[in-house]
C-alpha cells in the first residue's frame, strides 16, 4: 500500500482504503467526494468494518525525541541563521537522516550541532516575521534615542530602513 498523503485533504481524521478520506466534526461524519466534504450517515467507527479497515490520522510529532519517519520538520542551520524544511527519512548509526525539501540533499544530522522542531504553521511563521520586524524597529528607535534624534528623524530612519505603511 502506498503512503497516505494526509495533507491532500485538510481536516481528515480517518482514511479507508478504496473509499478515501473521512472526518468527524461535532459528532457528524463526512466523506471526501472529489475534494469536497459531504455529510454521510453511514460513516462512523461502528460502521467502519463495513467500509474496511479505517486508518486513523496519526498524531503530530510534538518535538520531543526524534520525529517519526516521514515527518515533515525543520532544522536550524546556524550558518544561515534560519530554519530549513526537511523530512525525516530514517536513522543511520544513531543519527537521524533527513532530506532537505529545498535542495533534495539527504544526509545524517548531528544532534549535538543542530536543533530539530516540528514544521511551523503559516500563523506561526507570520508571528515570527512580525516579531523580527518589531525587533528591527525597536533597534532603530533605541539607536535614535542614543543620538538624541527627534521623533520625526526617528520616523525617517525607520521608513528608510524599509518600513511600509499598510494599504487599507
C-alpha positions in Angstrom: 0.0 0.0 0.0 1.4 3.5 -0.9 1.8 6.1 1.8 -1.3 8.1 2.7 -1.0 11.8 1.9 -2.8 13.3 4.8 -2.1 16.8 3.6 -4.1 16.2 0.4 -7.4 16.5 2.3 -7.3 19.0 5.2 -9.2 18.1 8.3 -9.4 14.4 7.6 -9.5 12.2 10.7 -9.6 8.7 9.0 -8.7 7.0 5.8 -10.3 3.9 4.4 -8.6 2.1 1.5 -10.7 2.1 -1.6 -13.1 4.7 -0.1 -10.9 7.6 0.8 -10.8 10.3 3.5 -13.4 10.8 6.3 -13.7 13.3 9.1 -15.8 13.8 12.2 -16.9 17.2 13.3 -19.2 17.7 16.3 -20.3 14.0 16.1 -21.2 14.2 12.4 -19.3 12.3 9.8 -18.2 13.5 6.4 -16.7 11.7 3.4 -14.4 13.4 0.8 -16.0 13.5 -2.6 -13.9 15.0 -5.4 -12.2 17.4 -3.0 -15.4 18.4 -1.1 -16.7 17.2 2.2 -20.1 15.6 2.0 -22.1 14.6 5.1 -22.7 10.9 5.4 -24.9 8.9 7.8 -23.0 5.7 7.1 -19.6 6.5 8.3 -18.8 6.0 12.0 -16.4 3.9 14.0 -19.2 1.3 14.4 -19.6 1.1 10.6 -16.0 1.2 9.5 -15.9 -2.6 9.4 -18.4 -2.3 6.5 -16.0 0.1 4.7 -12.9 -1.8 5.6 -10.1 -1.2 7.9 -10.1 2.5 8.8 -6.7 4.1 9.4 -6.8 6.9 12.0 -4.7 10.0 11.3 -1.5 9.8 13.2 -1.0 12.4 15.9 1.6 15.1 15.1 5.1 15.0 16.4 5.4 17.3 19.5 9.1 18.0 19.1 10.1 15.6 21.9 12.6 13.0 21.0 13.0 12.3 17.3 10.3 12.7 14.7 8.8 9.5 13.1 9.9 8.5 9.6 8.1 10.6 7.0 7.5 13.5 9.4 8.0 17.0 7.9 10.0 19.1 10.3 12.7 21.8 10.3 16.3 22.1 11.5 18.1 25.2 12.5 21.1 26.0 10.3 23.3 28.2 12.4 25.5 29.2 9.5 22.4 30.5 7.6 20.5 31.7 10.8 17.3 30.1 9.6 15.0 27.1 9.9 15.2 24.7 6.9 12.3 22.4 5.9 13.3 18.7 5.9 11.7 15.3 6.1 12.8 12.5 8.5 14.0 9.6 6.3 15.3 7.2 8.9 18.3 6.5 11.2 21.9 5.7 10.5 24.5 5.0 13.2 22.4 6.6 15.8 21.7 9.8 13.9 18.6 10.9 12.1 18.8 11.0 8.3 16.9 13.9 6.8 16.0 15.0 3.3 16.1 18.7 2.5 13.0 19.8 0.6 14.7 22.9 -0.8 17.8 21.2 -2.3 17.0 17.5 -2.4 20.1 16.7 -0.4 19.9 13.8 2.1 22.2 13.0 5.0 22.6 12.4 8.7 22.1 15.3 11.2 24.4 15.6 14.2 22.0 16.4 17.1 24.9 18.0 19.0 25.3 20.6 16.3 21.7 21.1 15.1 18.2 21.5 16.6 15.0 19.9 15.2 11.5 21.2 15.6 8.0 20.5 14.2 7.2 22.4 11.0 5.7 25.8 11.7 2.2 26.7 10.7 1.6 29.7 8.4 0.3 31.6 11.5 3.5 30.8 13.4 5.6 32.0 10.5 3.6 35.2 10.3 4.0 35.8 14.0 7.8 35.1 13.8 8.2 37.6 10.9 6.2 40.2 12.8 8.4 39.8 15.9 11.5 40.1 13.7 10.1 43.4 12.2 9.2 44.7 15.7 12.7 43.9 17.0 14.3 45.7 14.0 12.1 48.8 14.5 12.9 48.7 18.2 16.7 48.7 17.4 16.2 51.8 15.2 14.3 53.6 17.9 17.0 52.8 20.5 19.7 53.9 18.2 17.8 57.2 17.5 17.4 57.7 21.3 21.1 57.3 21.9 21.7 60.1 19.3 19.0 62.3 20.8 17.1 62.4 17.5 13.6 63.9 17.2 10.5 61.8 16.6 10.4 62.9 13.0 14.1 62.0 12.5 13.4 58.6 14.1 10.4 58.0 11.8 12.6 58.9 8.8 15.2 56.3 9.8 12.5 53.6 10.3 11.0 54.5 6.9 14.3 54.5 5.2 15.1 51.1 6.7 12.1 49.6 4.7 9.0 50.1 6.9 5.9 50.2 4.7 2.6 51.7 5.6 -0.1 49.0 5.2 -2.6 49.7 2.5 -6.1 50.0 3.8 
